[in-house]
Amino acid sequence: MNPKHIELSKNELVKYLQKPASEFTCEDIVRFVEDNEIEMVNFRYVAEDGKLKTLNFIINNKEHLETILTQGERVDGSSLFSFIEAGSSDLYVIPKYRTAFVDPFSEIPTLNILCSFYNSEGMPLESSPEYLLRKAVTVFREETGYDFKALGELEYYVISEDEKFYAGIDQKGYHSSTPYAKWEFLRAEALQLIAQAGGMVKYGHSEVGCFVKDGIYYEQQEIEFLPTPIEQAAEQLVIAKWIVRMLGYKYGVTISFAPKITVGKAGSGLHVHMMLEKDGKNQMVEGVQLSSTARKMIAGILDIADALTAFGNTIPTSYLRLVPHQEAPTNVCWGDRNRSVLIRVPLGGSGSEKMLRDANPKGCSLNLVRDSKQTVEFRVPDGSADVYLLLTGLVVGSLHGLKMENALEKAQMLYVDCNIFKDENKHILDKLEQLPISCWESADRLKAKREVFEKYGIFTKGLIDSKIRILKSYNDEKLSEVLYGKEEQIAALVDKYLHVM
């Protein structure tokens, strides 16, 4: 890590230890705890429900601290994962030192550390979502030689009493500033705390969703991250959701990552940007054009995109968001800068030197030569996503595309350069495969394409079976038809799933 990066880091451990988090050792953690009078260590981990769990340790002495840092602790796996039976349920949680950060909410000086799950033989828990992603990254690198980076766009609503003061305009909240965006200060505090927890934050802003209903004010926000190794991308999303919810708790407002708050208003997605690197160089472009590698990657993801909804759109209200004219995809296709497609190719920073000089005639003394920032954006998932399984699926889909013989032809066939929802483009829309319209249908698509997910031994048979069973249990096959025009029933369903993953 560049010394300037350490100097500017918001993570207290990075600054104190003068090394990047990836190099943290057990001895480093012990020294930080001793020198900073840390009294408690929290093990944090994500189980089947996607929410952050906690195990608290009050540090009795140095030996006790060293013991938990090196041996971890036992937990009841049957209470964390439905596929583990109570008769043999013991698991170990082992801390990952690189994830350590000071808890910003605890009155007791506390260190938080994310953990991995291990079985009674000391082997990684095969069906743990966190381990599946780690395994996928290893297989992908072995098969392709590429490093997989990603970032998430975390959208959420702040729900509070209506102040009736500087009212925002309905569905016109995009990039609003205070006082029209009432909860900018909460978002700014979240950005600061996420950075302190090691998150690589790009920016934050208010989003389109802004409305008042029955005296309640709804304001949509977004926090976007920088590209990081995909395991780190998952970790910072999980921590960020916890931090934002904790701030909502602190300020007495409701935070919801739910895909849909009400019909006719902007839903909240969890868009994922992806890029491949080799020797630190972005592989998504060739000159100024999208590379063949990127197009193959896109083809592979599109080929299993319908089945990926099983991990990225996991509750019935997910499918109230995936409707036309709401900047959410409904069909399997991709395009440049097109927000009605499933995979979008956003601007990648090309030409920034020319723009900078035009905006600043006096010039800039910095070296303006930078590697391309080009990514591709998967726009289907929402806040109900199991982050680890979703990102694992995207790695699998990318590998599938890079190995697919006709990948470039498939990519060309599914490319669109228009708004597919306009009447004059109906002939294009009619040729495109539709995404599932329910959890029930999502389960069927996963079942039909499970061979792709299981091919490299990344997804286990048991996990796929479990996911299909859970999705089918919602019994929502005809839900859209049943709910059409019934606002009270829709409101009740939204309320039921207001607090997802």
N, C-alpha and C positions, 0 to 999 in steps of 0.2 A: 504494500500500500504506500502511495506517495505520502511523504511526511506532512504535506499540506492537508491531505485528506484526514490524517489523524488529528491534526491541529484543529480542523474545522468540524470534526465529528461531534455530534450531540450526545453520543453514548458515553456515559461516565466511565465505564470500564475501559473503553478504547483509549480515552484521553489519559486515564490514570496509568494504565499498563503500557501505554505507548506502543501498541501493536494492534493489527486488525483482529476483529473477532474470530476470524478463521484460524488464528494461531493461539487462541486461549488454551491454557493447560489447567489441570487440576490445581497445580501450585499457584497459578495466577489467581484463580478464584479464591483460594484460601487467603492469599495475601491481601486481595481487595477487601474481603470480609473482615479480616483482622484490622487493617489500617483504617477502614471507614466505619468501624463499629456497627457492622450489620448484625442484627439480632435474629433475623428469621430468613429462612430459605424456603421458597415455594417451588415445588415441582409442578409444572403445567404440561398438560397433554390433551390431545384431541382424540375422542373415542368415536363410536359409531354415529352419534347424533350430531357430530360436527362442531360441538361447542367445547370451549376450553374448560378443562377440569383442573382442580387444585388439590395438592397435598402439602400441608404446612409443616415445617420443622422449626422449632425454637432451638437455636444452637446452644447446647450445654457447655461444650468445650471444643478444643481444636480436634481432638480425636473423633468426636461425634461428627463434626463437619466433614472431616476427611473420609469417614465411613460412608456417609450418605452420598458424597460426591464420587466415590469409587465403587460402591456396591449397589447404589440405588435403593429401591424399596419394593416390597410386595404390594400388589393391589388385587382386588377381586375382578378378574376379567369378565365373569359372567354378568356383572352389573354394568360393564362398559361396552360389551359386544354381545349381540344376540346369538351369534354362532358359537359361543363358548358355554359349555355346560357347567352347572354349579359343582358337579362332582369332581372336576379337575380344573378349577378356575384360576388358580394362582398365576399371576404374571409378574414380571419385573418391569419397573420403569427406571430407565437409566438416563441421567442428564446429558445433554449435548452442550458442552461448555461454550461453544460459539454463540449460543442463543441467549446467554445471560444478560440481564438488564435490571436496573434498580426499579422496583415497583413505585410508580409515581403517585399511587393512591393510598398506600398504607401509611398510617401514622407511626407504625413501628418500622425502623429501617430494615428493609426487606429486599432480597435478591430473588428475581424470578428466573427460572431456567426451564426451557422446553425439554421434553423427554421422548425417548423411543421405547416401544414395547418389546419385551423378550419373553420367550416361553421358559418352561421349567428346565430345559436342556441348555439354556443360555443362547438360543438361536433367535433371530428376529422373528416376531410374530408374522407369519406368512400373509395373513389377511388384513393386517393393520394398514389403513390407507397411507399412513406416512411411509411405511416400508415399501409399499407398492410403487410409490413415486421414486423412492431412492433406487429401487431395482430397475425401474423404467429408464432412469437417467443412465445407469451403468450399461444396460443393454444397448441403448441408443448410441452411446459413445463408442462402444465396441463394434457395432454394426456399421456406423457411418463415419466415425472420426470427428463428428461435430459436437460442440457444446451447445446445450439448449438453454436459452434465456427466455424469461417471460416477465410480464408485469400485469397487474390487475387494475381495473378501474372500479373502485368501490363506491357504489351509489346507495344512498339511504335517505329516509325522510326523518325530519325532526317534527314531532307532533306536539302542539302546545295550545294553550288558550289563545284566542284571537285578541290581539291588543287593539285592533281597529285604529291603528296609527301608522301612517306611511304604508298603506296597503299595497302589496305587490299586485301585478296584473296576472290574472288567471292564465296559467300555462305559458308565462313569459318570464320565468325566473332565471333564465340562463345568464350566468355571469353577473347577476345583480350585486350591487354593493349595499352595505349598511347605509342608511336605515331601512332600505327596501328589502334587504336580506337580513332578517332579524337574528339569525343564528350563525352569522359569519364568525363571531368571536369563539363559539364552541368549536367550529371547524378549525380555526387557527390554533386553538389550544390542542386539538387532536393532532394536527400536523406536528406540533412541537413535541408532544409526548411520544408519538410514533417514531419520530427521529431519535429521540432519547432511548427508545427501546431497540434501536438498530435498524429500523425501517428506512429504506432508501426512497424517500418521498420526492415526487416530481413537482406536484402542485395540488391545490385544492380550489374549488369554486362552487358557487351555487348552480343548480341544474334547472332544467325546464320546469319541473313540477312545482307549482305554487298555487294554492287555492284555499278557500275557506268553505267548510261544510259543517252545518249545524253548530256554529259558534266555535269550531275547532280549526286552528290554523295548521296547514301542512306545507312544509318547506323542504324541497329536495336539495341534497348536497352531493358532491363527488370528491373523492380523494384518489389521485392517480399516482402510481409509483414509477420508479425508473427500472429499466431492464436489469435483472439480476439472475444468477443461476436459479433454475426453476424451483428447486427445493426451498431456497430462501424466499422466493416469491410467494410460495404457499405459506410459509411461516409468518411473513409480515402481514399477509391478509388476515390470518387467524388472530394475530395480536392486535391488528388495527381494529377489527370488529369489536374485540373485547374493550379496547380503549374508548372507542366511540360510545359504546353502550354504558361504560362506567361514567363517562362525562354526562350522558343523559340522566343517569341516576343521580349524579352530583347536582345537576341543575333542575331536577324535578320535571323533566320532559321525557316523552317516549321516543325512542329511537327504533326505527324499523327498516330492515333490509329486505322486507317482503317484496316479491316481484310485482304485486299489484295492490294499490291502496284503495282505489275505487275505479269503476268503469269510466272511460272517457278521459282519464288523466294519465299523465306519464307514469309508466311503471319503472321500477329500479332493476337495472341489469348488473351483471358482473362481467363486463367485457374483458377479454384476455388478449394481450398483444404478445406475439412470439417472434423470436429471431434466432438464427443459428450462427454460431461463430466457429472459426477454426484459426488457431494460433492468434486469438484476439481480434480477428478480422471478421466483420459482418459479411455473411454469405448470402444475404437476401437480395443483393444487387449485383449486376454485371454492367459496369459503366453507370449509366443513369436508368437502366431498365431493370425490371424485376427479374431475378435470376431464374434459370431453369430449376435450380434446387428449391427455390421458394415456391415455384409453380407446382412442382411435384408434391411438396409438402401440403400445399393447399388442396390438391386433388385427393390426397389420402385422407385428410380431415373431412372434406366434403363427402367422401365415400361412406364414412361412418357417422356423419353429423347427426342423423336422425337418432341413432343409438346413443350418442353422447348426451342427449337430453336426459338419459337415465341418471347421469351424474351431475348435470348442470341445471336441470329444471325438475326438481324432485317432489313438488307438491301440486295439488290441483290448481291453485291460483297461478302457478307458473304459466299456464296455458291461456289465462286471461290477458297476459302481457303479449304473447306471441300472436298478434293480430295485425292486419294491414293498417298503414297510415299512422303508426305509433313509433316509428323509427326502431322497430324490432323486427327481426327476420321471420318469415313464414315459409320460405322456399329455399331449396338447396342451390345456391349460386354464389358467385363472388364478383367483385368489381373494384375499380379505383375510386376512392373517396366517395363511395355510394353508401348511404346509411340505410338503404332498404335491402341490402344483401346480407348473406350469412357471414361471409368473410370479406372484410373491407381492407383495401390497401391504402393506408393513410399517407399523407405527405411525409417524406423522409428527411427533410432538411436540405434538399438539393437547392443550390442557388442562394444560400443564406448569406454568403460573402457579398454578393452583389446587392442584396436587400439591405444589409447592414451599412454598406457604404452610402447607399442612397438615403437612408434614414439619418446617417451621421456623417455629413460631409467632411467634418474635421478628421474622420478616420478613427482607427483603433490599432494600438500597437501590439495587441495580442496575436499569436499565431492562429489564424482562422482556419487552418486545414484540420478538419476533423473526420473521423470515420463516419460512414453513413449511419443514420439513426433509423433506417428503414425497418419496419416491422409489418406483420400482418395481424389483423384484429378479428378474433372470433367473437361474434356479437350475440350468440344465442343464450348463454347462461344468465342466471339471476342470483339473487342473494340466498336462495335455498340450496345452492350448489354445495356438494361435498368438495371442498377446495382440492384436497389431495387426490381424490378419485378423478375429478374433472381434469386436473393438470396431467395426471397419469394417462388419461384417455387421449389427451391432445398429443402427448409424446408418442403414444402408440399409433395414433392416426398419422402423424408426421412420418414415422418409420414406415408405416404401411404405404404411404405415397412415394417415398424414396425408393422402395423396393418394387413398386407397381410398374409393370412393363408399359402400359399405355397411359401413364400418369399425365404426360404433357398433352396428349390428345383429349383426355378427360377434362383437364383444366381449361383448355381452349373451348370445349363444348359447353362448359358451365359458366363461362365469363359473360357478364352483361354490362352494358355501358349506358343504361337508361334507368329511369324510375319504372320498375316493373308493374307498379300499381296504377299507372295511367292507362286510360281506356285504349289509347293507340298502341300500347305494348301488350295487350291481352294475349296476343298470339305467342309472345315469348313466355309470359307467365304460365300459360296452359301447358307448356312443354316441361316445366320444372317440377321436380319432386317436391311434395309438401312435407314440412316437419310434422311430427306427431301433434295431435290436438288434445292429448290427455296423458296422464301417468300410465293409464292402461295401455294405450297405444305405444308409448315410449318403451314399456316393458316388452311388448311384442317385437319392436325394432331391435332392442338389445338381444333378445333371444335369437332373432334371425341372423344377427351379425356377431354373435359371441365368439365365433372361431377367430376373428381378427384380434379380439381382445386377449384371447387365451393362447395365441400362436407362439409367442416368445416366452411363455411361462411367467408373464407379468401379472395379469389378472388370474386369480384362482377360480376354479369351477364353483366352489362354495360361495365365494363372494358374489359372483354373477347370479347364482341361484337366489341368494339372499336379497339382492337388489331387485330382481324380478318379482319376488314374492312381496316385498314391501310396496313396490309401485302398484301391483295388482290389488293390494289390500285397500287402496283408496276407492276402488270400484267406481271410477269417475268416467267410464267410457263414453257416456252420453251427457256428461255434465254441462257442456256448453249449450246444448239444446234445452236441457231442463231449466237452466238458469236464465235463459234469454228473456230480457225485459223484467226480471224479478229482482229489483234493487235490494229489497230487504234480505232476501236469501243470499245474494252476492255479498252484502255487507257482513252478514253473519259468517260466511266462509272466509272472507278477508280477515275478520277479527280472530278467527280460529287459528289462522296461520300468520298472524302479525309478527310473531317472533320466531323466525326460522333460524337455520344453522348459526 
